[in-house]
């Protein structure tokens, strides 16, 4: 560890840097899954962790790709953002996610691993969602 001291007036500030002067890389996860009543949307995202209070929160860009049969002019794609945190207890882990897609906000909570359940969205409720973290 290196210590850098900065003197400004009568205030002495000590900054401790990790060995080599670099900060550790943020943890990233891949998110994959499906959405829709017929699982017609393929979900993918790469999220980065940030510490917020006493929990690790993840966020990053989200892509939904329509993989259903009704894709006459090629697959439709939608971009958005996903934010989530994972709560852990002695017996299970649960994901609490918010998805922002095309001006709509959807919330979701489900068990991990291989979480499946329903999203509650500003434009409709009870939309099936499957999420896997890698």
N, CA, C and O of each residue as an XYZ file, in Angstrom:
536
protein
N       0.834     -1.180      0.000
C       0.000      0.000      0.000
C       0.880      1.246      0.000
O       1.910      1.285      0.673
N       0.476      2.249     -0.748
C       1.169      3.530     -0.761
C       0.299      4.542     -0.034
O      -0.928      4.485     -0.111
N       0.926      5.452      0.661
C       0.189      6.538      1.307
C       0.648      7.846      0.673
O       1.845      8.103      0.549
N      -0.298      8.650      0.284
C      -0.002      9.962     -0.283
C      -0.554     10.996      0.680
O      -1.719     10.933      1.074
N       0.277     11.937      1.052
C      -0.164     12.973      1.988
C      -0.260     14.300      1.242
O       0.661     14.696      0.528
N      -1.362     14.959      1.418
C      -1.600     16.249      0.782
C      -1.818     17.270      1.891
O      -2.681     17.082      2.748
N      -1.050     18.337      1.878
C      -1.141     19.368      2.901
C      -1.786     20.599      2.287
O      -1.272     21.160      1.319
N      -2.891     21.010      2.839
C      -3.596     22.193      2.346
C      -3.946     23.050      3.557
O      -4.825     22.684      4.338
N      -3.267     24.193      3.724
C      -3.488     25.024      4.915
C      -3.053     24.224      6.131
O      -1.895     23.818      6.238
N      -3.993     23.999      7.054
C      -3.675     23.212      8.238
C      -4.297     21.820      8.175
O      -4.228     21.066      9.146
N      -4.905     21.474      7.036
C      -5.551     20.171      6.887
C      -4.595     19.188      6.227
O      -4.062     19.457      5.150
N      -4.384     18.078      6.857
C      -3.537     17.030      6.311
C      -4.448     15.879      5.904
O      -5.197     15.347      6.723
N      -4.377     15.503      4.633
C      -5.214     14.432      4.104
C      -4.312     13.286      3.685
O      -3.353     13.490      2.941
N      -4.606     12.097      4.150
C      -3.836     10.927      3.763
C      -4.727     10.030      2.926
O      -5.823      9.656      3.343
N      -4.239      9.687      1.726
C      -4.959      8.797      0.840
C      -4.156      7.517      0.749
O      -2.964      7.551      0.443
N      -4.791      6.395      1.011
C      -4.101      5.115      0.945
C      -4.508      4.440     -0.352
O      -5.692      4.222     -0.613
N      -3.503      4.112     -1.166
C      -3.733      3.446     -2.435
C      -3.300      1.987     -2.330
O      -2.370      1.666     -1.590
N      -3.975      1.099     -3.072
C      -3.538     -0.289     -3.101
C      -2.132     -0.386     -3.702
O      -1.686      0.528     -4.394
N      -1.449     -1.477     -3.440
C      -0.106     -1.683     -3.995
C      -0.143     -1.515     -5.504
O      -1.039     -2.031     -6.171
N       0.819     -0.803     -6.034
C       0.857     -0.549     -7.462
C       0.080      0.692     -7.850
O       0.118      1.092     -9.014
N      -0.622      1.312     -6.918
C      -1.338      2.552     -7.189
C      -2.640      2.386     -7.935
O      -3.265      3.388     -8.282
N      -3.081      1.167     -8.201
C      -4.317      0.952     -8.950
C      -5.419      0.508     -8.005
O      -5.162     -0.134     -6.987
N      -6.641      0.857     -8.352
C      -7.792      0.428     -7.575
C      -8.274     -0.910     -8.111
O      -8.096     -1.183     -9.298
N      -8.881     -1.760     -7.277
C      -9.342     -3.058     -7.763
C     -10.435     -2.866     -8.814
O     -11.219     -1.920     -8.742
N     -10.476     -3.764     -9.782
C     -11.481     -3.697    -10.840
C     -12.857     -3.989    -10.252
O     -13.004     -4.823     -9.358
N     -13.856     -3.291    -10.769
C     -15.226     -3.516    -10.314
C     -15.690     -4.890    -10.783
O     -15.318     -5.339    -11.868
N     -16.482     -5.541     -9.985
C     -16.991     -6.874    -10.315
C     -18.083     -6.747    -11.365
O     -18.958     -5.888    -11.258
N     -18.033     -7.605    -12.381
C     -19.058     -7.597    -13.417
C     -19.736     -8.956    -13.474
O     -19.141     -9.984    -13.150
N     -20.986     -8.934    -13.890
C     -21.773    -10.153    -14.070
C     -22.475    -10.082    -15.415
O     -22.777     -8.996    -15.910
N     -22.733    -11.240    -16.002
C     -23.566    -11.318    -17.193
C     -24.957    -11.735    -16.757
O     -25.120    -12.613    -15.909
N     -25.956    -11.095    -17.346
C     -27.349    -11.408    -17.064
C     -27.947    -11.953    -18.356
O     -27.785    -11.351    -19.418
N     -28.630    -13.078    -18.272
C     -29.292    -13.669    -19.435
C     -30.683    -14.102    -19.004
O     -30.926    -14.366    -17.827
N     -31.587    -14.171    -19.961
C     -32.915    -14.626    -19.614
C     -33.906    -14.443    -20.742
O     -33.542    -14.137    -21.877
N     -35.162    -14.637    -20.400
C     -36.255    -14.462    -21.346
C     -37.375    -13.684    -20.683
O     -37.519    -13.683    -19.460
N     -38.173    -13.013    -21.525
C     -39.331    -12.266    -21.033
C     -40.478    -12.460    -22.012
O     -40.273    -12.791    -23.180
N     -41.674    -12.251    -21.517
C     -42.860    -12.348    -22.358
C     -43.662    -13.597    -22.054
O     -43.161    -14.551    -21.459
N     -44.935    -13.571    -22.480
C     -45.851    -14.668    -22.186
C     -45.442    -15.970    -22.880
O     -45.746    -17.057    -22.387
N     -44.748    -15.862    -24.033
C     -44.257    -17.035    -24.755
C     -42.732    -17.090    -24.753
O     -42.130    -17.753    -25.597
N     -42.115    -16.400    -23.813
C     -40.647    -16.267    -23.751
C     -40.089    -15.769    -25.075
O     -39.032    -16.213    -25.524
N     -40.816    -14.837    -25.697
C     -40.455    -14.356    -27.029
C     -39.377    -13.280    -27.044
O     -38.927    -12.875    -28.115
N     -38.955    -12.811    -25.869
C     -37.889    -11.812    -25.788
C     -36.686    -12.423    -25.095
O     -36.805    -12.985    -24.006
N     -35.526    -12.310    -25.727
C     -34.273    -12.757    -25.145
C     -33.613    -11.556    -24.464
O     -33.418    -10.511    -25.085
N     -33.279    -11.711    -23.212
C     -32.718    -10.625    -22.410
C     -31.231    -10.854    -22.211
O     -30.809    -11.971    -21.912
N     -30.428     -9.804    -22.374
C     -28.993     -9.906    -22.078
C     -28.486     -8.571    -21.554
O     -28.941     -7.505    -21.968
N     -27.532     -8.656    -20.634
C     -26.934     -7.451    -20.046
C     -25.593     -7.816    -19.439
O     -25.355     -8.962    -19.057
N     -24.729     -6.827    -19.360
C     -23.486     -6.964    -18.594
C     -23.516     -5.844    -17.573
O     -23.562     -4.666    -17.929
N     -23.489     -6.214    -16.311
C     -23.647     -5.245    -15.234
C     -22.376     -5.137    -14.405
O     -21.579     -6.073    -14.330
N     -22.208     -3.985    -13.791
C     -21.060     -3.703    -12.937
C     -21.552     -3.432    -11.524
O     -22.601     -2.820    -11.325
N     -20.791     -3.892    -10.556
C     -21.162     -3.729     -9.148
C     -20.685     -2.390     -8.606
O     -19.646     -1.868     -9.011
N     -21.462     -1.853     -7.691
C     -21.087     -0.665     -6.924
C     -21.609     -0.890     -5.509
O     -22.671     -1.485     -5.322
N     -20.874     -0.424     -4.530
C     -21.305     -0.568     -3.139
C     -22.186      0.620     -2.792
O     -21.799      1.773     -2.980
N     -23.378      0.325     -2.282
C     -24.311      1.364     -1.859
C     -24.735      1.033     -0.436
O     -25.511      0.103     -0.215
N     -24.236      1.781      0.514
C     -24.520      1.472      1.909
C     -23.872      0.152      2.275
O     -22.660     -0.007      2.134
N     -24.672     -0.797      2.743
C     -24.124     -2.087      3.153
C     -24.384     -3.195      2.136
O     -24.201     -4.371      2.449
N     -24.812     -2.831      0.909
C     -25.057     -3.878     -0.085
C     -24.438     -3.544     -1.438
O     -24.197     -2.384     -1.774
N     -24.195     -4.591     -2.185
C     -23.631     -4.474     -3.512
C     -24.784     -4.342     -4.508
O     -25.665     -5.201     -4.561
N     -24.776     -3.283     -5.285
C     -25.803     -3.067     -6.293
C     -25.170     -3.169     -7.669
O     -24.020     -2.776     -7.860
N     -25.914     -3.692     -8.619
C     -25.441     -3.883     -9.977
C     -26.286     -3.058    -10.932
O     -27.484     -2.875    -10.714
N     -25.655     -2.557    -11.997
C     -26.416     -1.852    -13.033
C     -25.647     -1.900    -14.342
O     -24.428     -2.069    -14.363
N     -26.385     -1.748    -15.431
C     -25.759     -1.735    -16.736
C     -26.784     -1.724    -17.845
O     -27.984     -1.838    -17.597
N     -26.304     -1.586    -19.078
C     -27.206     -1.554    -20.227
C     -27.840     -2.932    -20.463
O     -27.233     -3.971    -20.204
N     -29.061     -2.902    -20.954
C     -29.878     -4.092    -21.161
C     -30.327     -4.132    -22.614
O     -30.661     -3.096    -23.189
N     -30.339     -5.316    -23.212
C     -30.862     -5.493    -24.562
C     -31.924     -6.581    -24.541
O     -31.723     -7.657    -23.978
N     -33.059     -6.279    -25.166
C     -34.107     -7.272    -25.372
C     -34.204     -7.515    -26.870
O     -34.345     -6.575    -27.652
N     -34.127     -8.781    -27.264
C     -34.193     -9.141    -28.679
C     -35.395    -10.055    -28.877
O     -35.515    -11.083    -28.211
N     -36.295     -9.675    -29.802
C     -37.487    -10.477    -30.071
C     -37.084    -11.713    -30.862
O     -36.574    -11.599    -31.977
N     -37.307    -12.882    -30.299
C     -36.928    -14.132    -30.944
C     -38.154    -14.970    -31.299
O     -38.028    -16.147    -31.633
N     -39.337    -14.363    -31.225
C     -40.572    -15.061    -31.539
C     -40.751    -15.235    -33.039
O     -39.958    -14.721    -33.828
N     -41.782    -15.950    -33.429
C     -42.051    -16.248    -34.831
C     -42.535    -15.046    -35.625
O     -42.436    -15.060    -36.852
N     -43.039    -14.035    -34.996
C     -43.634    -12.887    -35.682
C     -42.605    -11.803    -35.993
O     -42.900    -10.617    -35.847
N     -41.424    -12.184    -36.410
C     -40.360    -11.227    -36.705
C     -40.174    -11.141    -38.222
O     -39.162    -11.605    -38.747
N     -41.135    -10.556    -38.922
C     -41.145    -10.530    -40.385
C     -39.933     -9.827    -40.980
O     -39.367    -10.319    -41.956
N     -39.523     -8.706    -40.431
C     -38.403     -7.923    -40.964
C     -37.145     -8.102    -40.122
O     -36.364     -7.162    -39.974
N     -36.944     -9.269    -39.580
C     -35.803     -9.514    -38.710
C     -36.185     -9.237    -37.270
O     -37.235     -8.657    -36.995
N     -35.337     -9.651    -36.363
C     -35.664     -9.498    -34.940
C     -35.667     -8.034    -34.486
O     -34.754     -7.268    -34.795
N     -36.699     -7.676    -33.759
C     -36.781     -6.337    -33.156
C     -35.900     -6.328    -31.916
O     -35.841     -7.313    -31.180
N     -35.216     -5.209    -31.688
C     -34.393     -5.067    -30.488
C     -34.787     -3.814    -29.730
O     -35.104     -2.780    -30.319
N     -34.759     -3.927    -28.413
C     -35.019     -2.791    -27.530
C     -33.840     -2.664    -26.578
O     -33.290     -3.660    -26.107
N     -33.468     -1.429    -26.307
C     -32.383     -1.163    -25.356
C     -32.958     -0.550    -24.096
O     -34.015      0.082    -24.118
N     -32.260     -0.742    -23.018
C     -32.691     -0.170    -21.755
C     -31.597     -0.279    -20.716
O     -30.408     -0.288    -21.034
N     -32.022     -0.361    -19.471
C     -31.078     -0.429    -18.351
C     -31.667     -1.365    -17.303
O     -32.884     -1.447    -17.139
N     -30.786     -2.069    -16.598
C     -31.209     -2.912    -15.485
C     -30.408     -2.525    -14.252
O     -29.208     -2.261    -14.335
N     -31.076     -2.494    -13.121
C     -30.453     -2.246    -11.818
C     -30.980     -3.312    -10.868
O     -32.175     -3.608    -10.870
N     -30.090     -3.895    -10.049
C     -30.574     -4.882     -9.083
C     -29.601     -5.052     -7.932
O     -28.441     -4.647     -7.997
N     -30.114     -5.662     -6.882
C     -29.276     -6.103     -5.773
C     -29.751     -7.492     -5.368
O     -30.864     -7.901     -5.700
N     -28.913     -8.196     -4.663
C     -29.218     -9.555     -4.232
C     -29.229     -9.583     -2.715
O     -28.259     -9.192     -2.065
N     -30.332    -10.049     -2.162
C     -30.402    -10.211     -0.705
C     -30.206    -11.688     -0.392
O     -30.745    -12.559     -1.075
N     -29.433    -11.953      0.644
C     -29.119    -13.333      0.997
C     -29.571    -13.615      2.417
O     -29.410    -12.790      3.317
N     -30.142    -14.802      2.599
C     -30.488    -15.269      3.935
C     -29.800    -16.615      4.133
O     -29.069    -17.080      3.258
N     -30.029    -17.220      5.248
C     -29.418    -18.503      5.554
C     -29.829    -19.581      4.551
O     -29.042    -20.476      4.243
N     -31.073    -19.497      4.037
C     -31.599    -20.556      3.188
C     -31.673    -20.209      1.703
O     -31.763    -21.115      0.874
N     -31.637    -18.931      1.343
C     -31.830    -18.602     -0.073
C     -31.239    -17.236     -0.428
O     -30.836    -16.463      0.441
N     -31.203    -16.973     -1.719
C     -30.817    -15.666     -2.245
C     -31.959    -15.171     -3.105
O     -32.608    -15.954     -3.799
N     -32.203    -13.875     -3.060
C     -33.287    -13.294     -3.841
C     -32.776    -12.071     -4.580
O     -32.020    -11.269     -4.032
N     -33.203    -11.935     -5.848
C     -32.830    -10.783     -6.658
C     -33.990     -9.784     -6.639
O     -35.158    -10.167     -6.715
N     -33.649     -8.504     -6.537
C     -34.617     -7.409     -6.565
C     -34.167     -6.493     -7.695
O     -33.153     -5.807     -7.573
N     -34.921     -6.479     -8.801
C     -34.471     -5.789    -10.008
C     -35.472     -4.743    -10.474
O     -36.678     -4.861    -10.257
N     -34.929     -3.711    -11.124
C     -35.728     -2.711    -11.830
C     -35.187     -2.645    -13.250
O     -33.985     -2.490    -13.463
N     -36.091     -2.765    -14.219
C     -35.726     -2.697    -15.623
C     -36.355     -1.450    -16.222
O     -37.533     -1.178    -15.991
N     -35.589     -0.699    -16.981
C     -36.073      0.492    -17.671
C     -35.989      0.202    -19.164
O     -34.898      0.088    -19.724
N     -37.165      0.082    -19.811
C     -37.218     -0.313    -21.221
C     -38.192      0.611    -21.949
O     -39.385      0.633    -21.648
N     -37.669      1.369    -22.904
C     -38.521      2.208    -23.741
C     -39.452      3.128    -22.970
O     -40.623      3.250    -23.328
N     -38.975      3.764    -21.943
C     -39.801      4.680    -21.152
C     -40.664      4.002    -20.103
O     -41.352      4.682    -19.343
N     -40.643      2.678    -20.044
C     -41.408      1.941    -19.041
C     -40.474      1.454    -17.940
O     -39.298      1.172    -18.174
N     -41.026      1.363    -16.739
C     -40.279      0.896    -15.569
C     -40.935     -0.394    -15.092
O     -42.142     -0.438    -14.855
N     -40.128     -1.443    -14.954
C     -40.642     -2.728    -14.481
C     -39.878     -3.145    -13.234
O     -38.669     -2.934    -13.143
N     -40.578     -3.735    -12.277
C     -39.919     -4.232    -11.070
C     -40.134     -5.736    -10.980
O     -41.138     -6.281    -11.438
N     -39.150     -6.378    -10.370
C     -39.158     -7.835    -10.308
C     -38.414     -8.298     -9.073
O     -37.385     -7.727     -8.712
N     -38.926     -9.327     -8.425
C     -38.230    -10.002     -7.331
C     -38.412    -11.499     -7.523
O     -39.502    -11.967     -7.852
N     -37.330    -12.246     -7.313
C     -37.414    -13.695     -7.466
C     -36.241    -14.397     -6.820
O     -35.244    -13.769     -6.465
N     -36.367    -15.706     -6.671
C     -35.337    -16.535     -6.051
C     -34.192    -16.794     -7.025
O     -34.400    -16.852     -8.236
N     -32.996    -16.947     -6.496
C     -31.826    -17.348     -7.277
C     -31.392    -18.712     -6.779
O     -31.659    -19.025     -5.619
N     -30.748    -19.534     -7.568
C     -30.380    -19.351     -8.975
C     -31.552    -19.661     -9.893
O     -32.558    -20.220     -9.458
N     -31.421    -19.297    -11.162
C     -32.441    -19.597    -12.162
C     -33.787    -18.993    -11.836
O     -34.816    -19.667    -11.886
N     -33.770    -17.729    -11.504
C     -34.964    -17.043    -11.051
C     -36.020    -16.935    -12.140
O     -35.714    -16.586    -13.280
N     -37.249    -17.232    -11.789
C     -38.381    -17.075    -12.696
C     -39.564    -16.524    -11.933
O     -39.789    -16.881    -10.777
N     -40.319    -15.657    -12.577
C     -41.489    -15.059    -11.936
C     -42.132    -14.050    -12.859
O     -42.122    -14.216    -14.079
N     -42.693    -12.998    -12.274
C     -43.451    -12.019    -13.044
C     -42.997    -10.604    -12.734
O     -42.715    -10.262    -11.585
N     -42.931     -9.772    -13.797
C     -42.594     -8.356    -13.648
C     -43.876     -7.552    -13.475
O     -44.926     -7.899    -14.015
N     -43.767     -6.498    -12.727
C     -44.831     -5.510    -12.600
C     -44.343     -4.270    -13.327
O     -43.369     -3.651    -12.899
N     -45.004     -3.892    -14.427
C     -44.543     -2.795    -15.281
C     -45.550     -1.655    -15.314
O     -46.732     -1.838    -15.025
N     -45.056     -0.471    -15.674
C     -45.921      0.696    -15.748
C     -46.943      0.559    -16.880
O     -47.971      1.236    -16.858
N     -46.681     -0.308    -17.873
C     -47.637     -0.491    -18.967
C     -48.308     -1.860    -18.948
O     -48.993     -2.211    -19.909
N     -48.135     -2.636    -17.896
C     -48.784     -3.939    -17.781
C     -48.150     -4.753    -16.671
O     -46.956     -4.623    -16.400
N     -48.946     -5.591    -16.029
C     -48.454     -6.388    -14.907
C     -48.496     -7.873    -15.237
O     -49.193     -8.298    -16.159
N     -47.754     -8.641    -14.487
C     -47.771    -10.087    -14.636
C     -47.059    -10.583    -15.877
O     -47.455    -11.599    -16.448
N     -45.999     -9.878    -16.316
C     -45.247    -10.294    -17.491
C     -44.167    -11.285    -17.044
O     -43.321    -10.943    -16.217
N     -44.189    -12.517    -17.587
C     -43.203    -13.521    -17.164
C     -41.771    -13.095    -17.463
O     -41.488    -12.493    -18.499
N     -40.868    -13.421    -16.530
C     -39.450    -13.105    -16.670
C     -38.630    -14.220    -16.062
O     -38.925    -14.683    -14.960
N     -37.595    -14.659    -16.775
C     -36.616    -15.623    -16.276
C     -35.269    -14.936    -16.292
O     -34.884    -14.381    -17.321
N     -34.537    -14.953    -15.188
C     -33.214    -14.325    -15.109
C     -32.190    -15.320    -14.581
O     -32.441    -16.040    -13.615
N     -31.021    -15.346    -15.240
C     -29.885    -16.140    -14.775
C     -28.675    -15.231    -14.723
O     -28.473    -14.407    -15.615
N     -27.871    -15.375    -13.685
C     -26.646    -14.608    -13.530
C     -25.451    -15.505    -13.778
O     -25.418    -16.646    -13.316
N     -24.462    -14.990    -14.510
C     -23.252    -15.766    -14.813
C     -22.043    -15.036    -14.286
O     -20.919    -15.516    -14.434
